[in-house]
């Protein structure tokens, strides 16, 4: 079977896709919204690793499919694959299960228990967190806690002025600190996760903000900026990838005017200094705590 609809990036040898398969992952800029889909003939899904997010994604897929339409769900054994059959059973679906290339693969013909499906969708829906004081959602980076790196960066940020960007903005935690300065004229907020961008629209109500759903590595270059702040990711598909952070540094340098500043936080072990020295006139350590480091770089 060739699948015409896809969520995420399942290995093609395990889930054959049509050349024009429609993407529904919130981590793929421009993808369709599975929350709004209906009448799908089939769907192949690389299920998310987080339990709440995974069950909600499966439930959304079941709701979006035509009655009796096939859902192929798979995940690495150590990233939720071992729970897939149980998740589908809890949603009222019988499935056939197999294993290949370190993945668990489940095929079901849709249907399911409408009440269980709706409950899973609601469990994974946006909600207002009293502890964070922000709208959040399972699956978004640091959705249920304040990320210590972001907290450290926010603690040491100066009062900016002019035009800036928050690259990988997440829920908008840094934006509140940045926009506290009346001298900030505009703030471009970019994230690859559509859910984060939607949540920022609720969390950051300020006419100076422009929200963009895009991979920072491919985001359109703005007019030269005065400052950039970021907590760059260093995992891709669950695996450490230092190249992501280096790509963020390169984009920050491209976005900034001469003399503009980049403030970033990173895990202490990540070797970003060489990349910064290559693209910036000067770099200076600002703070270290709890395994994180804050660096200021001047272009």
N, C-alpha and C positions, 0 to 999 in steps of 0.2 A: 504494500500500500504506500502511496505517495501522499504526504500530508500537505494541505493547502494553507494551513494556519499553524503558527508556531509561537511558543512562549519561551523566550530565552534562546540558548544556543546548544541544543542537544547534539551530540556527536552525529554527523551525517550517516555514518555506517550503522548507527543504531536507530535512527529516525529519518528515513528518506524524505526530503522536502521537495516540493515543486520549485521551479526556478523563480516563480513570483510569489512564493509563500508570504502570507501577511503576518507581520510580527505584532505581538501583543505585550511584549515585556516593557514595564515602566523604565527599564534601564537601557532601552534602545530609542534614542530621540527620534520622534516622528512616528512611533508605533501607534497602533490603535489601542483604545482603552478596553480592556477585557470587561471592565465593569459595565460598559455600555453595549457590548456585543450580544448578538442573538442570532439564532438560525444558522450556526456554523455547521458545516458538513463533517468536519473532523478537526482535531488539534493535537499536536505533539508538544510536550512540555518538558523542559528541563526544570524540575521542581526546585524551588528555593530551599536552602538548608535550614532556615529558621522554622521551628514547629508551627507557630501561629501563622506566619506568612505563607508557609507551604500549604497548610490546610485551607486557608482563604483563597489561594490561587487555584487549588484543585476545585474548590466549590464554585468559584467564578467560572472556571472552564465548564463544569458540568451544567451550570445555569445557562451558559452561552450556546451550548451544543443543541442541535436538533434531537428530538427523542430517538434513541437508538444509535446516535452517531458515535464513532469511536474516539476515545481519549487515550493517547499513549503518554504515560507519565514515567519519567525515569530520573534517577539521581545517583551520584556515586554512593557506594555502600556506606562510607563514613561521613556523608553529608546529607543525611536524611533518607537515603535509599532504603535502608533497613526498616523504615517506618511507613513507606508508601502504601503497601498493601493494607496495613492497619488503618491508615488515614482514609483510604477509599472505602474500607469496610465501615468505618464510623460514619461515613457520608452516605451509607446505604447502597454501595456499589460492590457487586462481585467482580473479580478481576482475575485474569491469568497472569502469573508472575514468572519471570525468568531472570537470569543473570548473565551478563556478558561484559567484558572489558571493564571490570571493576564497578559496573553499574547494576542496580536493580531496575528492572523494566516491568511496568504494569500496564496491561491493556484492558480497558473496560468499555462497555457499550453505552456509557452514559446513564441517564436516569438518576437514580438515587433518591434519598429521603429529603423532600423539600424543606422540612423543618431543620434537619441537621445541616443542610447546605446553607440555609439562611443564617443559622447560628454561627457557622464558621466564617461566613462573609462579614457578619457584624463584629466578630472577635478580631478580625484583621483590618477593620475599618479605621479611619482617622478618629482620634479622640483627643480631648483637651487634658493634658497632664497637669495635675495640681503641683507636683514636685518640680517640674520644669517650667511651669507657667507658659507653656507653648502647646500648640497643636502638634501632634505627632502620630506616627503610624508604624506598626510592626514591619520590619524589613528595611526601614530607612536607617542610615548610619546613626548609631548611638540614640536610638529612638526612645529608650526607657531610662536613660541616665545622662548626666553631663559628662561628656568625654573629657578625661583629665588633660589631654593635650590642648583641646580647644579652650578649656578653662584657664590653663596656664597662659596661653596666648592672649586671651581677653584681659587677663590681669595686667599684662605688661604693654598693651598697645598704647601708643601716644594718642593725643587728640589730633586727628588728621584734618587736612583742609584740601579743597579742590575736588577733583574727580578721581574715583577709585573703583576697585573691583574686589569682590569676595569670590574666589575661585574654589568651587566645591563647597557651596554655601550651606548645604545640609538644611537643618530646620531654621536657620537664621539666627543662631545664638550669637555669632560675632557681629552680625549686622546691628543689633541693638546697641552694642558698645560703640561701633563706628559712627552710627547716626546720632549718637549723643552729642557729637560736635556740630554746632550750628554752621561751622565753616565748611563742612562737607557739602559740595554742590550736587553730586550724583554718586550713586553706587550701583554698579553692574553686578548682579548676583547670578552665577552660573552653576548648574549642577546637572549631572548626567541622569539623575533619578527624577522622573516626572513627579513622583509623589512628593519629594522634597520641595520641588518648585511650587506645587499646589499648596503645600503646607506653609511655605514662606509667604504666599499671597495672603494667608490668614494671620501669620505671625508678625509680619513686618508691614504695617500700614503707614507708608511714607511716600509722598509724591516724588521723592528724589531717587527712588529705587526702580530699576529695570530688571525683570526676571527673565532668564533665558534657560530653556531646557535644551542642553547640548553637552556633548563631551568637550571638556576644556581643550583637549588636543585639537579639536576641529572647530571651535567657536570662532565666529567672525572677529577679526581684529578691530577693536574700537579706536576712536581718536586717542592719541597718546594720553596716558593716565598719570596722575600724580602719585598714586599709591596702589598697592595690591596686598591683600592679606589672604592667607591660605593655610589649611591643614591638609596637605596633599595626601591622597590615598596611596597605599603601597601594597595592596592586594588586588589581584585580578582573578576572578573565578575561584576565589578561596586560596590562591597561592601567592606568596610574596613576590612582588615585582617592583624592584627599585626603579625601573625605567619609568613608571608612572609618575613618581615624584620628580624625577629629572625632567620629564616632559612638562610638568606644571611649572617648574623653574624656567624652562626655556620660553614658555608662553608668557609668563610674568614679565620676563625681560623684553619680549616683543611688544607687550601692551604698554610698557612704561615709557615716559619721556626721559631724556637725559636728566639725571638728578633725581628722578623718581625713586621711591623706596618700596621694597618688598619685605613684608614681615611674614615669617612662616614658623610653624612649629612642626617638629618631627620626632619620631622615636630616636633616642640618643644613638642607637647603633647604626642608623642610616647614614651613608657617606655622601651627604648632599653638598658638603663644602666645596669639593672640586668643581661640581657643576655650577655652583654659585660664583666661584672665582673666575670661571670661564666667561660668564655672561655679565658680571657686575663689577663695578669699579672698586668697591670695598664691601667687606662683610664683617659683621661684628656679633659675637655671642652676646645675648641679652640675659638669659636665665636658663637654669637647669633644675628640674625637680621631677620626682616620680618617674624617672626613665625617659623624660622628654626634654627637648632643648628648643629654645626660641632664638631665632636669628634675624637680624636686620641686615638687609643688603641694599646698597645704593648703586643705581645704574650710572 
